[in-house]
């Protein structure tokens, strides 16, 4: 507990909120939805994150819309109840389309009113460009075939349409 004789301890205090910590890439903050370049969500409303969530914090209602000549599934509503979320990261791990990732956000996660902790889809969408480092980390640590065989570089992540 005590430093060796003649040495001083390094100061560890961070004067929050004036100073912010540098968050490691493995940090699991608030789950967010990845927004494609065209402004639409990457989520295809498969419901895997909803089913695997141990806290039952995710609620999805899926629908279909026209995308070119094809029909595309998307979440009509996607609700995340942060008052129930346990930040386990299972939703991120199970998602086959890299549509939900754990962000590095730690500011503003506490509220006085529980109703403010219910996030609709619009509040969860974050552009893919801001999440590139986390997406690459997820691919590396989970090492799934759909992560390693498909899009590997940052430019390919940005240009992906799915």
C-alpha positions as CSV (number, residue, x, y, z in Angstrom):
1,X,0.0,0.0,0.0
2,X,2.8,2.4,0.8
3,X,5.4,3.4,-1.8
4,X,9.0,2.4,-1.3
5,X,11.0,4.7,1.0
6,X,12.0,7.9,-0.8
7,X,9.4,7.6,-3.6
8,X,6.1,9.4,-3.8
9,X,2.9,8.1,-5.2
10,X,1.7,9.3,-8.6
11,X,-1.3,11.6,-8.2
12,X,-4.4,9.7,-9.4
13,X,-7.1,12.3,-8.8
14,X,-9.1,13.6,-11.7
15,X,-11.0,16.7,-11.2
16,X,-14.2,15.8,-12.9
17,X,-16.1,17.4,-14.7
18,X,-13.3,19.9,-15.5
19,X,-11.0,17.0,-16.5
20,X,-12.2,14.0,-18.4
21,X,-10.7,10.5,-18.4
22,X,-9.3,8.9,-21.5
23,X,-11.6,6.0,-21.9
24,X,-10.1,2.6,-23.1
25,X,-11.5,1.1,-26.2
26,X,-12.8,-1.9,-24.2
27,X,-15.0,0.3,-22.0
28,X,-18.7,-0.6,-22.2
29,X,-20.8,2.6,-22.0
30,X,-24.3,3.2,-23.2
31,X,-25.4,1.0,-26.1
32,X,-26.0,2.9,-29.3
33,X,-27.3,2.1,-32.8
34,X,-25.0,2.6,-35.8
35,X,-26.2,5.0,-38.4
36,X,-25.2,4.4,-42.0
37,X,-23.9,7.1,-44.3
38,X,-27.3,7.6,-45.9
39,X,-28.8,8.4,-42.4
40,X,-30.7,5.1,-42.0
41,X,-30.0,2.7,-39.2
42,X,-27.9,-0.5,-39.9
43,X,-30.3,-2.5,-37.7
44,X,-32.5,-5.0,-39.5
45,X,-34.8,-5.6,-36.6
46,X,-33.9,-9.3,-36.3
47,X,-34.6,-9.2,-32.5
48,X,-31.5,-11.1,-31.4
49,X,-30.4,-8.3,-29.0
50,X,-33.9,-8.1,-27.6
51,X,-34.0,-11.9,-26.9
52,X,-30.5,-12.1,-25.4
53,X,-30.8,-9.1,-23.1
54,X,-30.8,-10.5,-19.5
55,X,-32.4,-7.3,-18.1
56,X,-35.1,-7.1,-20.8
57,X,-34.0,-3.5,-21.5
58,X,-34.5,-3.6,-25.3
59,X,-37.8,-3.5,-27.2
60,X,-38.1,-3.7,-31.0
61,X,-41.0,-3.5,-33.4
62,X,-39.8,-4.4,-37.0
63,X,-41.2,-3.3,-40.3
64,X,-40.3,-3.2,-44.0
65,X,-39.5,-0.4,-46.4
66,X,-38.4,-0.1,-50.0
67,X,-34.6,0.1,-50.7
68,X,-34.0,0.2,-54.4
69,X,-35.7,-2.8,-55.9
70,X,-35.6,-4.8,-52.7
71,X,-37.6,-4.7,-49.4
72,X,-35.5,-3.9,-46.4
73,X,-36.3,-4.8,-42.7
74,X,-35.8,-2.0,-40.2
75,X,-36.9,-1.1,-36.7
76,X,-40.1,0.9,-36.7
77,X,-39.5,1.5,-33.0
78,X,-36.4,0.6,-31.0
79,X,-36.5,1.4,-27.3
80,X,-33.7,1.0,-24.8
81,X,-34.5,1.3,-21.2
82,X,-31.2,2.4,-19.6
83,X,-32.7,2.1,-16.1
84,X,-32.7,-1.7,-16.7
85,X,-29.5,-2.0,-18.7
86,X,-26.6,-3.9,-17.0
87,X,-24.0,-2.9,-19.6
88,X,-23.1,-6.6,-20.2
89,X,-22.5,-6.1,-24.0
90,X,-24.4,-9.2,-25.0
91,X,-26.5,-7.2,-27.5
92,X,-23.2,-6.0,-29.2
93,X,-21.8,-9.5,-29.3
94,X,-24.9,-11.2,-30.8
95,X,-25.7,-8.6,-33.5
96,X,-24.9,-10.1,-36.9
97,X,-24.9,-6.7,-38.7
98,X,-22.8,-4.7,-36.2
99,X,-25.8,-2.4,-35.7
100,X,-25.5,-2.0,-32.0
101,X,-22.3,-1.3,-30.1
102,X,-21.3,-0.1,-26.7
103,X,-20.2,3.5,-26.8
104,X,-17.6,5.3,-24.7
105,X,-20.2,7.5,-23.1
106,X,-20.2,7.8,-19.4
107,X,-21.5,11.4,-19.0
108,X,-25.2,11.8,-18.3
109,X,-26.1,8.2,-17.6
110,X,-27.6,9.1,-14.2
111,X,-31.0,10.8,-14.0
112,X,-33.4,11.9,-11.4
113,X,-36.4,10.9,-13.5
114,X,-36.7,7.3,-14.8
115,X,-38.6,8.5,-17.8
116,X,-35.5,10.3,-19.0
117,X,-33.7,7.0,-19.1
118,X,-35.9,5.5,-21.8
119,X,-34.1,6.1,-25.2
120,X,-36.0,5.9,-28.4
121,X,-34.3,5.0,-31.7
122,X,-33.7,8.7,-32.6
123,X,-31.6,9.3,-29.5
124,X,-29.6,6.1,-30.0
125,X,-28.4,6.7,-33.5
126,X,-24.7,7.6,-33.9
127,X,-22.9,8.0,-37.3
128,X,-20.7,5.1,-38.2
129,X,-17.7,7.4,-38.5
130,X,-17.7,8.1,-34.8
131,X,-17.8,4.4,-33.9
132,X,-15.1,3.0,-36.2
133,X,-12.6,2.2,-33.5
134,X,-15.2,0.3,-31.4
135,X,-16.4,-1.6,-34.4
136,X,-12.9,-2.7,-35.3
137,X,-12.3,-3.7,-31.6
138,X,-15.5,-5.8,-31.6
139,X,-14.4,-7.6,-34.8
140,X,-11.0,-8.3,-33.3
141,X,-12.2,-9.6,-29.9
142,X,-15.1,-11.7,-31.0
143,X,-13.4,-12.9,-34.2
144,X,-16.6,-14.0,-35.9
145,X,-16.6,-14.9,-39.5
146,X,-18.8,-12.1,-40.5
147,X,-16.4,-9.6,-38.8
148,X,-13.1,-11.0,-40.1
149,X,-14.0,-12.1,-43.7
150,X,-16.0,-9.1,-44.8
151,X,-15.2,-5.5,-44.0
152,X,-11.7,-5.1,-42.5
153,X,-10.5,-1.5,-43.1
154,X,-11.9,1.8,-41.8
155,X,-12.7,2.9,-45.3
156,X,-14.7,-0.3,-46.0
157,X,-16.6,0.2,-42.7
158,X,-17.6,3.7,-43.8
159,X,-18.6,2.6,-47.3
160,X,-20.6,-0.4,-46.1
161,X,-24.3,-0.2,-46.8
162,X,-25.4,-3.0,-44.5
